[in-house]
Structure formats: C-alpha cells, structure tokens
Amino acid sequence: MNTNEDFDYQSYMKENSLDVATIQRGTGARESRRLNTVKHTIHIDEDILEQFQQLAPQKTEKLINQALREWLFTKDMKELVRDEFQKMLQQTQLSIQTANPLQSAKMETF
C-alpha cells in the first residue's frame, strides 16, 4: 500500500468508522483547526514513518497525531490503574493486619 492505487479506501473506512456528528465544516471550522495546530519540526525514524505512510499515504500527520493521543491516553489509564491497584493492596494489607489479632485470640481460646 505504498501508492494511492494500492490504498483500499472501503476497507480503511470499515476499520476506521467516521462519526458524522464530529465533522466540522466551513471556513470557521477550518480556521479553528488551523489555529489549534502548531508547526514543529521533529525527526521520525524512517521505518516508523513508512509504516504510517502504508496505512494512509495522504494522512500521515493525522495518523501520527492520533497514535500519540492514544498513547498518552493509554499512559494515563495505566497510571490510574496502577494507583488504584496500590490503594487496593494497601487496604487489603490493612485488613489482614487488623484481622490477624482476632484470629490469634480465637486460636488461644481453643
């Protein structure tokens, strides 16, 4: 899929469905998008860039931006899950520590 002729638009759209409600049209929307973007030069490894270009040759920047957004979201989710997991572990340890004296007292009465 290195050329436009190889790009299967219908398959791409089935895998990446479009939400019509989120489409912004007109000069106002176009100007808003232009103001929300920043031009910045970065160096991307050639093999990574080729993979993005194979997905959609005309939309490489958009795909890279989406991948970065998803990575940042996933990173935030991992941190959230990690924090919640640590809280659960602490609560479990506290429960075990408070339960052990009771179990010890029960064992002594037998």
C-alpha positions as a LaTeX table, in Angstrom:
\begin{tabular}{lrrr}
\hline
Residue & $x$ (\AA) & $y$ (\AA) & $z$ (\AA) \\
\hline
Met1 & 0.00 & 0.00 & 0.00 \\
Asn2 & 2.68 & 2.50 & $-0.90$ \\
Thr3 & 0.69 & 4.21 & $-3.63$ \\
Asn4 & $-2.78$ & 5.65 & $-3.92$ \\
Glu5 & $-3.77$ & 2.82 & $-6.29$ \\
Asp6 & $-2.98$ & 0.23 & $-3.60$ \\
Phe7 & $-4.97$ & 2.01 & $-0.90$ \\
Asp8 & $-8.29$ & 0.24 & $-0.23$ \\
Tyr9 & $-10.49$ & 3.09 & 0.95 \\
Gln10 & $-13.54$ & 0.94 & 1.68 \\
Ser11 & $-11.61$ & $-1.43$ & 3.93 \\
Tyr12 & $-9.96$ & 1.50 & 5.67 \\
Met13 & $-13.34$ & 3.13 & 6.36 \\
Lys14 & $-14.80$ & $-0.13$ & 7.71 \\
Glu15 & $-11.93$ & $-0.40$ & 10.18 \\
Asn16 & $-11.91$ & 3.33 & 11.00 \\
Ser17 & $-15.54$ & 4.34 & 11.05 \\
Leu18 & $-16.35$ & 8.03 & 10.74 \\
Asp19 & $-18.60$ & 9.76 & 13.26 \\
Val20 & $-20.65$ & 12.17 & 11.17 \\
Ala21 & $-21.60$ & 14.21 & 14.25 \\
Thr22 & $-17.97$ & 15.19 & 14.84 \\
Ile23 & $-17.32$ & 16.51 & 11.33 \\
Gln24 & $-16.65$ & 20.24 & 11.33 \\
Arg25 & $-17.31$ & 22.02 & 8.05 \\
Gly26 & $-16.89$ & 25.51 & 6.70 \\
Thr27 & $-14.36$ & 28.28 & 6.92 \\
Gly28 & $-14.92$ & 28.80 & 10.66 \\
Ala29 & $-14.10$ & 25.17 & 11.44 \\
Arg30 & $-11.13$ & 25.24 & 9.08 \\
Glu31 & $-9.77$ & 28.39 & 10.74 \\
Ser32 & $-10.29$ & 26.86 & 14.18 \\
Arg33 & $-8.32$ & 23.75 & 13.19 \\
Arg34 & $-5.56$ & 25.91 & 11.75 \\
Leu35 & $-5.29$ & 27.92 & 14.98 \\
Asn36 & $-5.20$ & 24.74 & 17.09 \\
Thr37 & $-2.21$ & 23.28 & 15.28 \\
Val38 & 1.42 & 24.14 & 15.84 \\
Lys39 & 4.09 & 23.66 & 13.22 \\
His40 & 7.05 & 21.94 & 14.77 \\
Thr41 & 9.84 & 20.01 & 13.09 \\
Ile42 & 10.69 & 16.61 & 14.55 \\
His43 & 12.80 & 13.71 & 13.36 \\
Ile44 & 10.97 & 10.41 & 12.92 \\
Asp45 & 12.72 & 7.14 & 12.22 \\
Glu46 & 12.30 & 6.12 & 8.60 \\
Asp47 & 10.85 & 2.69 & 9.38 \\
Ile48 & 8.18 & 4.23 & 11.63 \\
Leu49 & 7.27 & 6.83 & 9.03 \\
Glu50 & 6.98 & 4.14 & 6.33 \\
Gln51 & 4.53 & 2.19 & 8.49 \\
Phe52 & 2.31 & 5.25 & 8.90 \\
Gln53 & 2.54 & 6.01 & 5.18 \\
Gln54 & 1.44 & 2.46 & 4.37 \\
Leu55 & $-1.70$ & 2.94 & 6.46 \\
Ala56 & $-2.78$ & 6.12 & 4.68 \\
Pro57 & $-0.28$ & 7.90 & 2.44 \\
Gln58 & $-2.17$ & 11.21 & 2.35 \\
Lys59 & $-2.96$ & 11.34 & 6.09 \\
Thr60 & 0.39 & 10.51 & 7.69 \\
Glu61 & 0.48 & 13.51 & 10.04 \\
Lys62 & $-3.08$ & 12.89 & 11.16 \\
Leu63 & $-2.35$ & 9.23 & 11.91 \\
Ile64 & 0.79 & 10.12 & 13.86 \\
Asn65 & $-1.17$ & 12.67 & 15.92 \\
Gln66 & $-3.90$ & 10.09 & 16.61 \\
Ala67 & $-1.31$ & 7.48 & 17.64 \\
Leu68 & 0.29 & 9.97 & 20.02 \\
Arg69 & $-3.09$ & 10.87 & 21.53 \\
Glu70 & $-3.93$ & 7.19 & 22.04 \\
Trp71 & $-0.52$ & 6.53 & 23.60 \\
Leu72 & $-0.94$ & 9.44 & 26.01 \\
Phe73 & $-4.45$ & 8.27 & 26.93 \\
Thr74 & $-3.21$ & 4.71 & 27.50 \\
Lys75 & $-0.32$ & 6.01 & 29.59 \\
Asp76 & $-2.75$ & 7.99 & 31.76 \\
Met77 & $-5.01$ & 4.95 & 32.10 \\
Lys78 & $-2.07$ & 2.76 & 33.16 \\
Glu79 & $-1.10$ & 5.27 & 35.83 \\
Leu80 & $-4.69$ & 5.47 & 37.04 \\
Val81 & $-5.00$ & 1.68 & 37.23 \\
Arg82 & $-1.61$ & 1.43 & 38.95 \\
Asp83 & $-2.67$ & 4.00 & 41.58 \\
Glu84 & $-5.98$ & 2.25 & 42.20 \\
Phe85 & $-4.25$ & $-1.12$ & 42.42 \\
Gln86 & $-1.80$ & 0.23 & 45.02 \\
Lys87 & $-4.71$ & 1.61 & 47.08 \\
Met88 & $-6.45$ & $-1.77$ & 46.95 \\
Leu89 & $-3.26$ & $-3.52$ & 48.04 \\
Gln90 & $-2.83$ & $-1.16$ & 50.97 \\
Gln91 & $-6.45$ & $-1.69$ & 52.03 \\
Thr92 & $-6.04$ & $-5.45$ & 51.77 \\
Gln93 & $-2.85$ & $-5.40$ & 53.83 \\
Leu94 & $-4.52$ & $-3.24$ & 56.46 \\
Ser95 & $-7.48$ & $-5.63$ & 56.59 \\
Ile96 & $-5.15$ & $-8.60$ & 57.02 \\
Gln97 & $-3.19$ & $-6.86$ & 59.77 \\
Thr98 & $-6.34$ & $-5.96$ & 61.70 \\
Ala99 & $-7.80$ & $-9.45$ & 61.19 \\
Asn100 & $-4.71$ & $-11.33$ & 62.42 \\
Pro101 & $-5.02$ & $-10.30$ & 66.11 \\
Leu102 & $-8.61$ & $-11.53$ & 66.10 \\
Gln103 & $-7.61$ & $-14.85$ & 64.60 \\
Ser104 & $-4.81$ & $-15.19$ & 67.15 \\
Ala105 & $-7.23$ & $-14.55$ & 70.02 \\
Lys106 & $-9.67$ & $-17.16$ & 68.67 \\
Met107 & $-6.90$ & $-19.73$ & 68.40 \\
Glu108 & $-5.88$ & $-19.17$ & 72.05 \\
Thr109 & $-9.40$ & $-19.91$ & 73.35 \\
Phe110 & $-9.37$ & $-23.44$ & 71.89 \\
\hline
\end{tabular}
